[in-house]
Amino acid sequence: MPRPRAIQAAEAPLWLAVLLDYSFSDRSAQKAAQLDLLGIAHDATAYPDDIPGWRLAELLLRWAEQYVPAEDWQRLQSRIRKRRRQTLEVIKNG
């Protein structure tokens, strides 16, 4: 049984970027999925004080559960790990 999906509040902005990239690079993506995600992105950027990290993570997870197949979720998690490593290297090397 696969582990349940989760998005950490601190990584919600990173997930937003990865999910936007995924949504608009996938040829089979539904317009409704793209519009839903754009709505989340708009609200998160236009009203950042109204959407705390935990809420953004919750919205993104709900979107992903609806539109991202399990095999794609695994690939997206790999992208997050890669971006996390890159961020740590930048911080480390200053």
N, CA, C and O atoms as a CHARMM CRD file, in Angstrom:
* protein
*
  376
    1    1 MET  N      0.84600  -1.17300   0.00000 PROA 1      0.00000
    2    1 MET  CA     0.00000   0.00000   0.00000 PROA 1      0.00000
    3    1 MET  C      0.90000   1.24700   0.00000 PROA 1      0.00000
    4    1 MET  O      1.78600   1.36700   0.84700 PROA 1      0.00000
    5    2 PRO  N      0.68300   2.16000  -0.92800 PROA 2      0.00000
    6    2 PRO  CA     1.52100   3.35800  -0.96800 PROA 2      0.00000
    7    2 PRO  C      1.24200   4.28700   0.20800 PROA 2      0.00000
    8    2 PRO  O      0.15400   4.29800   0.78300 PROA 2      0.00000
    9    3 ARG  N      2.26200   5.06000   0.53800 PROA 3      0.00000
   10    3 ARG  CA     2.09000   6.03500   1.61500 PROA 3      0.00000
   11    3 ARG  C      1.07800   7.08900   1.20000 PROA 3      0.00000
   12    3 ARG  O      0.96400   7.41800   0.01900 PROA 3      0.00000
   13    4 PRO  N      0.35100   7.61400   2.16500 PROA 4      0.00000
   14    4 PRO  CA    -0.60300   8.66900   1.81900 PROA 4      0.00000
   15    4 PRO  C      0.14300   9.92200   1.35700 PROA 4      0.00000
   16    4 PRO  O      1.25500  10.19800   1.80900 PROA 4      0.00000
   17    5 ARG  N     -0.46600  10.65500   0.47600 PROA 5      0.00000
   18    5 ARG  CA     0.13600  11.88100  -0.02800 PROA 5      0.00000
   19    5 ARG  C      0.15800  12.93000   1.07800 PROA 5      0.00000
   20    5 ARG  O     -0.73300  12.99400   1.92400 PROA 5      0.00000
   21    6 ALA  N      1.19300  13.73800   1.04300 PROA 6      0.00000
   22    6 ALA  CA     1.31600  14.81800   2.03400 PROA 6      0.00000
   23    6 ALA  C      2.13700  15.94600   1.43400 PROA 6      0.00000
   24    6 ALA  O      3.03800  15.72300   0.62600 PROA 6      0.00000
   25    7 ILE  N      1.80800  17.14800   1.84500 PROA 7      0.00000
   26    7 ILE  CA     2.57300  18.33800   1.48000 PROA 7      0.00000
   27    7 ILE  C      2.81100  19.11100   2.76800 PROA 7      0.00000
   28    7 ILE  O      1.86400  19.46800   3.47000 PROA 7      0.00000
   29    8 GLN  N      4.07000  19.36600   3.07600 PROA 8      0.00000
   30    8 GLN  CA     4.42300  20.14000   4.26200 PROA 8      0.00000
   31    8 GLN  C      4.12600  21.61600   4.02100 PROA 8      0.00000
   32    8 GLN  O      4.35400  22.12800   2.92500 PROA 8      0.00000
   33    9 ALA  N      3.62500  22.28800   5.02900 PROA 9      0.00000
   34    9 ALA  CA     3.26700  23.70200   4.89700 PROA 9      0.00000
   35    9 ALA  C      4.45700  24.54500   4.44700 PROA 9      0.00000
   36    9 ALA  O      4.29700  25.45400   3.63300 PROA 9      0.00000
   37   10 ALA  N      5.64000  24.25400   4.96400 PROA 10     0.00000
   38   10 ALA  CA     6.82400  25.03600   4.61200 PROA 10     0.00000
   39   10 ALA  C      7.21300  24.86500   3.14600 PROA 10     0.00000
   40   10 ALA  O      7.87000  25.73000   2.56800 PROA 10     0.00000
   41   11 GLU  N      6.80500  23.75400   2.55300 PROA 11     0.00000
   42   11 GLU  CA     7.15400  23.48200   1.15800 PROA 11     0.00000
   43   11 GLU  C      6.01100  23.77200   0.19200 PROA 11     0.00000
   44   11 GLU  O      6.12700  23.48300  -0.99900 PROA 11     0.00000
   45   12 ALA  N      4.93300  24.32600   0.67300 PROA 12     0.00000
   46   12 ALA  CA     3.77500  24.59300  -0.18300 PROA 12     0.00000
   47   12 ALA  C      4.10800  25.48600  -1.37900 PROA 12     0.00000
   48   12 ALA  O      3.65600  25.18600  -2.48400 PROA 12     0.00000
   49   13 PRO  N      4.87600  26.56900  -1.21500 PROA 13     0.00000
   50   13 PRO  CA     5.21100  27.37600  -2.39800 PROA 13     0.00000
   51   13 PRO  C      6.02700  26.59800  -3.43200 PROA 13     0.00000
   52   13 PRO  O      5.85700  26.79000  -4.63600 PROA 13     0.00000
   53   14 LEU  N      6.90600  25.72900  -2.96000 PROA 14     0.00000
   54   14 LEU  CA     7.68500  24.89300  -3.86900 PROA 14     0.00000
   55   14 LEU  C      6.76700  23.92400  -4.61900 PROA 14     0.00000
   56   14 LEU  O      6.91000  23.72700  -5.82500 PROA 14     0.00000
   57   15 TRP  N      5.83300  23.33000  -3.89400 PROA 15     0.00000
   58   15 TRP  CA     4.86000  22.43600  -4.52600 PROA 15     0.00000
   59   15 TRP  C      3.99300  23.18400  -5.53000 PROA 15     0.00000
   60   15 TRP  O      3.65900  22.64100  -6.58300 PROA 15     0.00000
   61   16 LEU  N      3.63000  24.41000  -5.22100 PROA 16     0.00000
   62   16 LEU  CA     2.82800  25.19800  -6.15100 PROA 16     0.00000
   63   16 LEU  C      3.56000  25.34100  -7.47900 PROA 16     0.00000
   64   16 LEU  O      2.96700  25.14900  -8.54000 PROA 16     0.00000
   65   17 ALA  N      4.83300  25.67300  -7.42500 PROA 17     0.00000
   66   17 ALA  CA     5.62600  25.82100  -8.65400 PROA 17     0.00000
   67   17 ALA  C      5.71200  24.50400  -9.42100 PROA 17     0.00000
   68   17 ALA  O      5.55700  24.47800 -10.64100 PROA 17     0.00000
   69   18 VAL  N      5.95800  23.42400  -8.70600 PROA 18     0.00000
   70   18 VAL  CA     6.08000  22.11500  -9.35700 PROA 18     0.00000
   71   18 VAL  C      4.74900  21.68000  -9.96600 PROA 18     0.00000
   72   18 VAL  O      4.71900  21.15500 -11.07900 PROA 18     0.00000
   73   19 LEU  N      3.65900  21.89300  -9.25000 PROA 19     0.00000
   74   19 LEU  CA     2.35200  21.49700  -9.77400 PROA 19     0.00000
   75   19 LEU  C      1.92900  22.35800 -10.96100 PROA 19     0.00000
   76   19 LEU  O      1.30800  21.85400 -11.89700 PROA 19     0.00000
   77   20 LEU  N      2.25400  23.64000 -10.93400 PROA 20     0.00000
   78   20 LEU  CA     1.96300  24.48300 -12.10200 PROA 20     0.00000
   79   20 LEU  C      2.73800  23.99600 -13.31800 PROA 20     0.00000
   80   20 LEU  O      2.18700  23.88400 -14.41300 PROA 20     0.00000
   81   21 ASP  N      4.00700  23.71100 -13.11600 PROA 21     0.00000
   82   21 ASP  CA     4.82700  23.19300 -14.21800 PROA 21     0.00000
   83   21 ASP  C      4.24800  21.88400 -14.74500 PROA 21     0.00000
   84   21 ASP  O      4.14900  21.68800 -15.95600 PROA 21     0.00000
   85   22 TYR  N      3.87300  21.00300 -13.84900 PROA 22     0.00000
   86   22 TYR  CA     3.28300  19.72300 -14.23200 PROA 22     0.00000
   87   22 TYR  C      1.98300  19.92400 -15.00500 PROA 22     0.00000
   88   22 TYR  O      1.77600  19.31200 -16.05300 PROA 22     0.00000
   89   23 SER  N      1.12400  20.76800 -14.49300 PROA 23     0.00000
   90   23 SER  CA    -0.19000  20.97600 -15.09600 PROA 23     0.00000
   91   23 SER  C     -0.09100  21.53000 -16.51600 PROA 23     0.00000
   92   23 SER  O     -0.84800  21.13000 -17.40100 PROA 23     0.00000
   93   24 PHE  N      0.84100  22.44800 -16.72400 PROA 24     0.00000
   94   24 PHE  CA     0.91400  23.08600 -18.03100 PROA 24     0.00000
   95   24 PHE  C      1.88100  22.40700 -18.98700 PROA 24     0.00000
   96   24 PHE  O      1.94500  22.77900 -20.15900 PROA 24     0.00000
   97   25 SER  N      2.63200  21.42400 -18.51800 PROA 25     0.00000
   98   25 SER  CA     3.50700  20.68800 -19.42900 PROA 25     0.00000
   99   25 SER  C      2.90200  19.35000 -19.83400 PROA 25     0.00000
  100   25 SER  O      3.37000  18.71900 -20.78200 PROA 25     0.00000
  101   26 ASP  N      1.88100  18.91900 -19.13300 PROA 26     0.00000
  102   26 ASP  CA     1.21500  17.65300 -19.44700 PROA 26     0.00000
  103   26 ASP  C      0.16200  17.88600 -20.53000 PROA 26     0.00000
  104   26 ASP  O     -0.81900  18.59800 -20.31500 PROA 26     0.00000
  105   27 ARG  N      0.37800  17.28500 -21.67700 PROA 27     0.00000
  106   27 ARG  CA    -0.53700  17.48600 -22.81500 PROA 27     0.00000
  107   27 ARG  C     -1.95100  16.98800 -22.52800 PROA 27     0.00000
  108   27 ARG  O     -2.92000  17.47800 -23.10800 PROA 27     0.00000
  109   28 SER  N     -2.05900  16.03000 -21.64400 PROA 28     0.00000
  110   28 SER  CA    -3.37900  15.47500 -21.36600 PROA 28     0.00000
  111   28 SER  C     -4.08700  16.19500 -20.21300 PROA 28     0.00000
  112   28 SER  O     -5.18500  15.80600 -19.81500 PROA 28     0.00000
  113   29 ALA  N     -3.46300  17.22800 -19.68900 PROA 29     0.00000
  114   29 ALA  CA    -4.07200  17.94600 -18.56100 PROA 29     0.00000
  115   29 ALA  C     -5.39900  18.56700 -18.97800 PROA 29     0.00000
  116   29 ALA  O     -5.54300  19.09600 -20.08000 PROA 29     0.00000
  117   30 GLN  N     -6.33700  18.48900 -18.08900 PROA 30     0.00000
  118   30 GLN  CA    -7.65600  19.04500 -18.34200 PROA 30     0.00000
  119   30 GLN  C     -7.64000  20.54700 -18.09200 PROA 30     0.00000
  120   30 GLN  O     -6.95500  21.02800 -17.18900 PROA 30     0.00000
  121   31 LYS  N     -8.38600  21.27100 -18.88600 PROA 31     0.00000
  122   31 LYS  CA    -8.48100  22.72500 -18.69800 PROA 31     0.00000
  123   31 LYS  C     -9.03200  23.04800 -17.30700 PROA 31     0.00000
  124   31 LYS  O     -8.59100  24.00300 -16.66900 PROA 31     0.00000
  125   32 ALA  N     -9.97900  22.26500 -16.84800 PROA 32     0.00000
  126   32 ALA  CA   -10.54900  22.50900 -15.52100 PROA 32     0.00000
  127   32 ALA  C     -9.47400  22.39100 -14.44800 PROA 32     0.00000
  128   32 ALA  O     -9.44800  23.18300 -13.50600 PROA 32     0.00000
  129   33 ALA  N     -8.59400  21.41200 -14.58200 PROA 33     0.00000
  130   33 ALA  CA    -7.50900  21.23600 -13.61100 PROA 33     0.00000
  131   33 ALA  C     -6.58300  22.44400 -13.64100 PROA 33     0.00000
  132   33 ALA  O     -6.18700  22.95800 -12.59500 PROA 33     0.00000
  133   34 GLN  N     -6.24300  22.89100 -14.83600 PROA 34     0.00000
  134   34 GLN  CA    -5.36100  24.05200 -14.96000 PROA 34     0.00000
  135   34 GLN  C     -6.00700  25.29400 -14.35700 PROA 34     0.00000
  136   34 GLN  O     -5.35200  26.05600 -13.64600 PROA 34     0.00000
  137   35 LEU  N     -7.27900  25.49700 -14.63800 PROA 35     0.00000
  138   35 LEU  CA    -7.96900  26.67400 -14.11000 PROA 35     0.00000
  139   35 LEU  C     -8.08700  26.62400 -12.58900 PROA 35     0.00000
  140   35 LEU  O     -7.92500  27.64200 -11.91700 PROA 35     0.00000
  141   36 ASP  N     -8.36900  25.44300 -12.05000 PROA 36     0.00000
  142   36 ASP  CA    -8.43600  25.29800 -10.59400 PROA 36     0.00000
  143   36 ASP  C     -7.09900  25.65700  -9.94800 PROA 36     0.00000
  144   36 ASP  O     -7.04900  26.37500  -8.95000 PROA 36     0.00000
  145   37 LEU  N     -6.02000  25.14600 -10.53700 PROA 37     0.00000
  146   37 LEU  CA    -4.69600  25.40600  -9.98100 PROA 37     0.00000
  147   37 LEU  C     -4.30800  26.87200 -10.14600 PROA 37     0.00000
  148   37 LEU  O     -3.68000  27.45400  -9.26100 PROA 37     0.00000
  149   38 LEU  N     -4.67600  27.46500 -11.26900 PROA 38     0.00000
  150   38 LEU  CA    -4.41600  28.89400 -11.45200 PROA 38     0.00000
  151   38 LEU  C     -5.17000  29.73000 -10.42100 PROA 38     0.00000
  152   38 LEU  O     -4.65900  30.74700  -9.95100 PROA 38     0.00000
  153   39 GLY  N     -6.36400  29.31100 -10.07500 PROA 39     0.00000
  154   39 GLY  CA    -7.12900  30.00300  -9.04100 PROA 39     0.00000
  155   39 GLY  C     -6.42700  29.94700  -7.69200 PROA 39     0.00000
  156   39 GLY  O     -6.36600  30.94000  -6.96800 PROA 39     0.00000
  157   40 ILE  N     -5.90200  28.77900  -7.36800 PROA 40     0.00000
  158   40 ILE  CA    -5.15500  28.62400  -6.11200 PROA 40     0.00000
  159   40 ILE  C     -3.90400  29.50500  -6.14100 PROA 40     0.00000
  160   40 ILE  O     -3.59700  30.19500  -5.16900 PROA 40     0.00000
  161   41 ALA  N     -3.18500  29.47300  -7.27100 PROA 41     0.00000
  162   41 ALA  CA    -1.95700  30.26600  -7.40800 PROA 41     0.00000
  163   41 ALA  C     -2.26400  31.75900  -7.30400 PROA 41     0.00000
  164   41 ALA  O     -1.53300  32.50800  -6.65600 PROA 41     0.00000
  165   42 HSD  N     -3.33900  32.17800  -7.94200 PROA 42     0.00000
  166   42 HSD  CA    -3.71900  33.59500  -7.87700 PROA 42     0.00000
  167   42 HSD  C     -3.98400  34.01800  -6.44600 PROA 42     0.00000
  168   42 HSD  O     -3.44500  35.02100  -5.97900 PROA 42     0.00000
  169   43 ASP  N     -4.81400  33.25600  -5.75000 PROA 43     0.00000
  170   43 ASP  CA    -5.15100  33.60700  -4.37900 PROA 43     0.00000
  171   43 ASP  C     -3.91400  33.60000  -3.47100 PROA 43     0.00000
  172   43 ASP  O     -3.76900  34.45700  -2.59900 PROA 43     0.00000
  173   44 ALA  N     -3.02700  32.62300  -3.68700 PROA 44     0.00000
  174   44 ALA  CA    -1.82700  32.51000  -2.85200 PROA 44     0.00000
  175   44 ALA  C     -0.86800  33.66600  -3.08400 PROA 44     0.00000
  176   44 ALA  O     -0.17300  34.08700  -2.15900 PROA 44     0.00000
  177   45 THR  N     -0.81900  34.18200  -4.30200 PROA 45     0.00000
  178   45 THR  CA     0.10200  35.28100  -4.59300 PROA 45     0.00000
  179   45 THR  C     -0.54900  36.64600  -4.38900 PROA 45     0.00000
  180   45 THR  O      0.12300  37.58900  -3.97000 PROA 45     0.00000
  181   46 ALA  N     -1.82100  36.76800  -4.67300 PROA 46     0.00000
  182   46 ALA  CA    -2.50000  38.06000  -4.51800 PROA 46     0.00000
  183   46 ALA  C     -2.84100  38.35300  -3.05800 PROA 46     0.00000
  184   46 ALA  O     -2.87100  39.51100  -2.64300 PROA 46     0.00000
  185   47 TYR  N     -3.09500  37.31200  -2.29200 PROA 47     0.00000
  186   47 TYR  CA    -3.49500  37.47300  -0.88600 PROA 47     0.00000
  187   47 TYR  C     -2.65200  36.57900   0.03000 PROA 47     0.00000
  188   47 TYR  O     -3.20400  35.74100   0.74300 PROA 47     0.00000
  189   48 PRO  N     -1.32800  36.74600   0.02200 PROA 48     0.00000
  190   48 PRO  CA    -0.47300  35.82400   0.78800 PROA 48     0.00000
  191   48 PRO  C     -0.75200  35.83600   2.29300 PROA 48     0.00000
  192   48 PRO  O     -0.54900  34.82500   2.96400 PROA 48     0.00000
  193   49 ASP  N     -1.20900  36.95800   2.82200 PROA 49     0.00000
  194   49 ASP  CA    -1.48500  37.01600   4.26100 PROA 49     0.00000
  195   49 ASP  C     -2.77100  36.29000   4.63300 PROA 49     0.00000
  196   49 ASP  O     -2.97900  35.94100   5.79500 PROA 49     0.00000
  197   50 ASP  N     -3.63100  36.06600   3.64800 PROA 50     0.00000
  198   50 ASP  CA    -4.90000  35.39000   3.90700 PROA 50     0.00000
  199   50 ASP  C     -4.81600  33.87400   3.74600 PROA 50     0.00000
  200   50 ASP  O     -5.71100  33.14600   4.17700 PROA 50     0.00000
  201   51 ILE  N     -3.73600  33.40400   3.12200 PROA 51     0.00000
  202   51 ILE  CA    -3.58900  31.96500   2.90000 PROA 51     0.00000
  203   51 ILE  C     -2.27300  31.50300   3.52900 PROA 51     0.00000
  204   51 ILE  O     -1.22600  31.56300   2.88500 PROA 51     0.00000
  205   52 PRO  N     -2.31800  31.04900   4.76500 PROA 52     0.00000
  206   52 PRO  CA    -1.08800  30.56300   5.41300 PROA 52     0.00000
  207   52 PRO  C     -0.58300  29.29200   4.73100 PROA 52     0.00000
  208   52 PRO  O     -1.31300  28.65300   3.97400 PROA 52     0.00000
  209   53 GLY  N      0.65800  28.93700   5.00400 PROA 53     0.00000
  210   53 GLY  CA     1.28000  27.77300   4.37100 PROA 53     0.00000
  211   53 GLY  C      0.48700  26.49000   4.54200 PROA 53     0.00000
  212   53 GLY  O      0.37900  25.69100   3.61200 PROA 53     0.00000
  213   54 TRP  N     -0.06900  26.29100   5.73600 PROA 54     0.00000
  214   54 TRP  CA    -0.82100  25.05100   5.96700 PROA 54     0.00000
  215   54 TRP  C     -2.06100  24.99200   5.08400 PROA 54     0.00000
  216   54 TRP  O     -2.44200  23.92000   4.61500 PROA 54     0.00000
  217   55 ARG  N     -2.68700  26.13600   4.85900 PROA 55     0.00000
  218   55 ARG  CA    -3.89800  26.17000   4.02400 PROA 55     0.00000
  219   55 ARG  C     -3.54000  25.96000   2.55500 PROA 55     0.00000
  220   55 ARG  O     -4.23900  25.24300   1.83800 PROA 55     0.00000
  221   56 LEU  N     -2.45000  26.58600   2.11000 PROA 56     0.00000
  222   56 LEU  CA    -1.99800  26.38100   0.73500 PROA 56     0.00000
  223   56 LEU  C     -1.65600  24.91600   0.51500 PROA 56     0.00000
  224   56 LEU  O     -2.01100  24.34200  -0.51400 PROA 56     0.00000
  225   57 ALA  N     -0.96800  24.30800   1.47500 PROA 57     0.00000
  226   57 ALA  CA    -0.62700  22.88600   1.37100 PROA 57     0.00000
  227   57 ALA  C     -1.90000  22.03800   1.26700 PROA 57     0.00000
  228   57 ALA  O     -1.96500  21.09900   0.47300 PROA 57     0.00000
  229   58 GLU  N     -2.89000  22.37100   2.06000 PROA 58     0.00000
  230   58 GLU  CA    -4.16300  21.64300   2.03800 PROA 58     0.00000
  231   58 GLU  C     -4.85400  21.77500   0.67500 PROA 58     0.00000
  232   58 GLU  O     -5.35400  20.78900   0.13300 PROA 58     0.00000
  233   59 LEU  N     -4.88000  22.98200   0.12900 PROA 59     0.00000
  234   59 LEU  CA    -5.50300  23.21500  -1.18500 PROA 59     0.00000
  235   59 LEU  C     -4.76100  22.47500  -2.29500 PROA 59     0.00000
  236   59 LEU  O     -5.37800  21.87400  -3.17400 PROA 59     0.00000
  237   60 LEU  N     -3.43600  22.52500  -2.24500 PROA 60     0.00000
  238   60 LEU  CA    -2.63700  21.84700  -3.27200 PROA 60     0.00000
  239   60 LEU  C     -2.79200  20.32900  -3.17400 PROA 60     0.00000
  240   60 LEU  O     -2.86900  19.64000  -4.19100 PROA 60     0.00000
  241   61 LEU  N     -2.83600  19.82200  -1.96800 PROA 61     0.00000
  242   61 LEU  CA    -3.00100  18.38000  -1.79100 PROA 61     0.00000
  243   61 LEU  C     -4.36300  17.93400  -2.31400 PROA 61     0.00000
  244   61 LEU  O     -4.46900  16.89900  -2.97300 PROA 61     0.00000
  245   62 ARG  N     -5.39000  18.70000  -2.02800 PROA 62     0.00000
  246   62 ARG  CA    -6.71900  18.36200  -2.53800 PROA 62     0.00000
  247   62 ARG  C     -6.71900  18.37300  -4.06700 PROA 62     0.00000
  248   62 ARG  O     -7.29700  17.48700  -4.69600 PROA 62     0.00000
  249   63 TRP  N     -6.06500  19.38400  -4.66500 PROA 63     0.00000
  250   63 TRP  CA    -5.97700  19.46600  -6.12000 PROA 63     0.00000
  251   63 TRP  C     -5.22100  18.24600  -6.66500 PROA 63     0.00000
  252   63 TRP  O     -5.66000  17.62000  -7.63000 PROA 63     0.00000
  253   64 ALA  N     -4.10300  17.91900  -6.05100 PROA 64     0.00000
  254   64 ALA  CA    -3.28600  16.79200  -6.51500 PROA 64     0.00000
  255   64 ALA  C     -4.03600  15.46700  -6.39500 PROA 64     0.00000
  256   64 ALA  O     -3.92900  14.61300  -7.27500 PROA 64     0.00000
  257   65 GLU  N     -4.77600  15.29600  -5.33400 PROA 65     0.00000
  258   65 GLU  CA    -5.53700  14.05400  -5.16600 PROA 65     0.00000
  259   65 GLU  C     -6.58900  13.90700  -6.25500 PROA 65     0.00000
  260   65 GLU  O     -6.93600  12.79300  -6.64900 PROA 65     0.00000
  261   66 GLN  N     -7.08600  15.01900  -6.73000 PROA 66     0.00000
  262   66 GLN  CA    -8.11900  14.98000  -7.75600 PROA 66     0.00000
  263   66 GLN  C     -7.53300  14.80100  -9.16300 PROA 66     0.00000
  264   66 GLN  O     -8.13000  14.12000  -9.99600 PROA 66     0.00000
  265   67 TYR  N     -6.37400  15.40400  -9.43100 PROA 67     0.00000
  266   67 TYR  CA    -5.88500  15.47300 -10.80800 PROA 67     0.00000
  267   67 TYR  C     -4.55700  14.76900 -11.10100 PROA 67     0.00000
  268   67 TYR  O     -4.20400  14.61300 -12.27000 PROA 67     0.00000
  269   68 VAL  N     -3.81700  14.34300 -10.08600 PROA 68     0.00000
  270   68 VAL  CA    -2.49200  13.75500 -10.32200 PROA 68     0.00000
  271   68 VAL  C     -2.52700  12.25400 -10.05700 PROA 68     0.00000
  272   68 VAL  O     -2.76300  11.83100  -8.92500 PROA 68     0.00000
  273   69 PRO  N     -2.29200  11.44100 -11.09700 PROA 69     0.00000
  274   69 PRO  CA    -2.24900   9.98100 -10.89800 PROA 69     0.00000
  275   69 PRO  C     -1.07100   9.58600  -9.99800 PROA 69     0.00000
  276   69 PRO  O     -0.09900  10.33100  -9.87000 PROA 69     0.00000
  277   70 ALA  N     -1.17300   8.41700  -9.38600 PROA 70     0.00000
  278   70 ALA  CA    -0.15700   7.95300  -8.42500 PROA 70     0.00000
  279   70 ALA  C      1.24300   7.91400  -9.02300 PROA 70     0.00000
  280   70 ALA  O      2.20300   8.32000  -8.36800 PROA 70     0.00000
  281   71 GLU  N      1.37600   7.43300 -10.25600 PROA 71     0.00000
  282   71 GLU  CA     2.71300   7.34500 -10.86300 PROA 71     0.00000
  283   71 GLU  C      3.31100   8.73400 -11.09700 PROA 71     0.00000
  284   71 GLU  O      4.52100   8.92100 -10.96900 PROA 71     0.00000
  285   72 ASP  N      2.47600   9.68900 -11.43500 PROA 72     0.00000
  286   72 ASP  CA     2.95700  11.06300 -11.60700 PROA 72     0.00000
  287   72 ASP  C      3.32300  11.67600 -10.25900 PROA 72     0.00000
  288   72 ASP  O      4.27600  12.45000 -10.16900 PROA 72     0.00000
  289   73 TRP  N      2.57500  11.33700  -9.21200 PROA 73     0.00000
  290   73 TRP  CA     2.86100  11.85900  -7.88400 PROA 73     0.00000
  291   73 TRP  C      4.27100  11.47000  -7.45000 PROA 73     0.00000
  292   73 TRP  O      4.99000  12.27400  -6.85700 PROA 73     0.00000
  293   74 GLN  N      4.66000  10.23400  -7.75000 PROA 74     0.00000
  294   74 GLN  CA     6.01100   9.77500  -7.40100 PROA 74     0.00000
  295   74 GLN  C      7.07000  10.61700  -8.10700 PROA 74     0.00000
  296   74 GLN  O      8.07800  10.98600  -7.50300 PROA 74     0.00000
  297   75 ARG  N      6.84200  10.91800  -9.37700 PROA 75     0.00000
  298   75 ARG  CA     7.78700  11.75400 -10.13000 PROA 75     0.00000
  299   75 ARG  C      7.83400  13.17300  -9.56400 PROA 75     0.00000
  300   75 ARG  O      8.90200  13.78000  -9.48200 PROA 75     0.00000
  301   76 LEU  N      6.68700  13.69000  -9.17900 PROA 76     0.00000
  302   76 LEU  CA     6.65400  15.03300  -8.61000 PROA 76     0.00000
  303   76 LEU  C      7.38800  15.09200  -7.27500 PROA 76     0.00000
  304   76 LEU  O      8.05300  16.08400  -6.97500 PROA 76     0.00000
  305   77 GLN  N      7.27500  14.05000  -6.48300 PROA 77     0.00000
  306   77 GLN  CA     8.01600  13.99300  -5.22400 PROA 77     0.00000
  307   77 GLN  C      9.52200  14.00900  -5.49600 PROA 77     0.00000
  308   77 GLN  O     10.28500  14.62100  -4.74900 PROA 77     0.00000
  309   78 SER  N      9.94000  13.33900  -6.55600 PROA 78     0.00000
  310   78 SER  CA    11.36000  13.35600  -6.92400 PROA 78     0.00000
  311   78 SER  C     11.79800  14.75900  -7.31300 PROA 78     0.00000
  312   78 SER  O     12.89400  15.19200  -6.95800 PROA 78     0.00000
  313   79 ARG  N     10.94700  15.46800  -8.04100 PROA 79     0.00000
  314   79 ARG  CA    11.27100  16.85200  -8.40700 PROA 79     0.00000
  315   79 ARG  C     11.41200  17.72900  -7.16700 PROA 79     0.00000
  316   79 ARG  O     12.30500  18.57400  -7.09300 PROA 79     0.00000
  317   80 ILE  N     10.53300  17.52600  -6.20400 PROA 80     0.00000
  318   80 ILE  CA    10.59700  18.29900  -4.95800 PROA 80     0.00000
  319   80 ILE  C     11.90800  18.00700  -4.23500 PROA 80     0.00000
  320   80 ILE  O     12.57900  18.92900  -3.77200 PROA 80     0.00000
  321   81 ARG  N     12.27600  16.73500  -4.13600 PROA 81     0.00000
  322   81 ARG  CA    13.54200  16.38000  -3.47400 PROA 81     0.00000
  323   81 ARG  C     14.72500  17.02300  -4.18500 PROA 81     0.00000
  324   81 ARG  O     15.65000  17.51300  -3.53700 PROA 81     0.00000
  325   82 LYS  N     14.70000  17.02300  -5.50900 PROA 82     0.00000
  326   82 LYS  CA    15.78800  17.62600  -6.27900 PROA 82     0.00000
  327   82 LYS  C     15.85600  19.13300  -6.02100 PROA 82     0.00000
  328   82 LYS  O     16.94000  19.67400  -5.79800 PROA 82     0.00000
  329   83 ARG  N     14.72700  19.80200  -6.04800 PROA 83     0.00000
  330   83 ARG  CA    14.70800  21.25000  -5.79800 PROA 83     0.00000
  331   83 ARG  C     15.11500  21.56700  -4.36800 PROA 83     0.00000
  332   83 ARG  O     15.77000  22.57700  -4.11200 PROA 83     0.00000
  333   84 ARG  N     14.72800  20.70800  -3.44200 PROA 84     0.00000
  334   84 ARG  CA    15.11700  20.89400  -2.04600 PROA 84     0.00000
  335   84 ARG  C     16.63900  20.81200  -1.90800 PROA 84     0.00000
  336   84 ARG  O     17.25300  21.63300  -1.22600 PROA 84     0.00000
  337   85 ARG  N     17.24300  19.80900  -2.56300 PROA 85     0.00000
  338   85 ARG  CA    18.70700  19.66400  -2.53900 PROA 85     0.00000
  339   85 ARG  C     19.38300  20.88300  -3.16600 PROA 85     0.00000
  340   85 ARG  O     20.37000  21.39200  -2.63500 PROA 85     0.00000
  341   86 GLN  N     18.85100  21.34700  -4.29300 PROA 86     0.00000
  342   86 GLN  CA    19.42800  22.51600  -4.95300 PROA 86     0.00000
  343   86 GLN  C     19.35800  23.73900  -4.04900 PROA 86     0.00000
  344   86 GLN  O     20.31700  24.50700  -3.96700 PROA 86     0.00000
  345   87 THR  N     18.25400  23.92000  -3.38500 PROA 87     0.00000
  346   87 THR  CA    18.10100  25.05400  -2.47100 PROA 87     0.00000
  347   87 THR  C     19.10100  24.96300  -1.32900 PROA 87     0.00000
  348   87 THR  O     19.71200  25.96400  -0.95700 PROA 87     0.00000
  349   88 LEU  N     19.27000  23.77100  -0.77100 PROA 88     0.00000
  350   88 LEU  CA    20.22300  23.59500   0.31900 PROA 88     0.00000
  351   88 LEU  C     21.64400  23.86200  -0.14000 PROA 88     0.00000
  352   88 LEU  O     22.43600  24.44100   0.60400 PROA 88     0.00000
  353   89 GLU  N     21.98000  23.45000  -1.35600 PROA 89     0.00000
  354   89 GLU  CA    23.32300  23.70500  -1.89400 PROA 89     0.00000
  355   89 GLU  C     23.56300  25.20300  -2.06800 PROA 89     0.00000
  356   89 GLU  O     24.65400  25.69100  -1.77400 PROA 89     0.00000
  357   90 VAL  N     22.56000  25.93400  -2.54200 PROA 90     0.00000
  358   90 VAL  CA    22.70400  27.37100  -2.70500 PROA 90     0.00000
  359   90 VAL  C     22.92000  28.03900  -1.35500 PROA 90     0.00000
  360   90 VAL  O     23.76200  28.92700  -1.22000 PROA 90     0.00000
  361   91 ILE  N     22.16200  27.61100  -0.36500 PROA 91     0.00000
  362   91 ILE  CA    22.29500  28.18100   0.97400 PROA 91     0.00000
  363   91 ILE  C     23.67800  27.84800   1.54500 PROA 91     0.00000
  364   91 ILE  O     24.34600  28.70100   2.13100 PROA 91     0.00000
  365   92 LYS  N     24.08600  26.59800   1.36100 PROA 92     0.00000
  366   92 LYS  CA    25.36400  26.14200   1.88900 PROA 92     0.00000
  367   92 LYS  C     26.54200  26.87200   1.24200 PROA 92     0.00000
  368   92 LYS  O     27.49300  27.25600   1.92300 PROA 92     0.00000
  369   93 ASN  N     26.46900  27.05900  -0.07900 PROA 93     0.00000
  370   93 ASN  CA    27.56900  27.68400  -0.81500 PROA 93     0.00000
  371   93 ASN  C     27.47200  29.20000  -0.85000 PROA 93     0.00000
  372   93 ASN  O     28.39700  29.88200  -1.28900 PROA 93     0.00000
  373   94 GLY  N     26.36400  29.71000  -0.39200 PROA 94     0.00000
  374   94 GLY  CA    26.12600  31.11000  -0.21100 PROA 94     0.00000
  375   94 GLY  C     26.28500  31.98000  -1.34700 PROA 94     0.00000
  376   94 GLY  O     26.08900  33.18900  -1.23100 PROA 94     0.00000
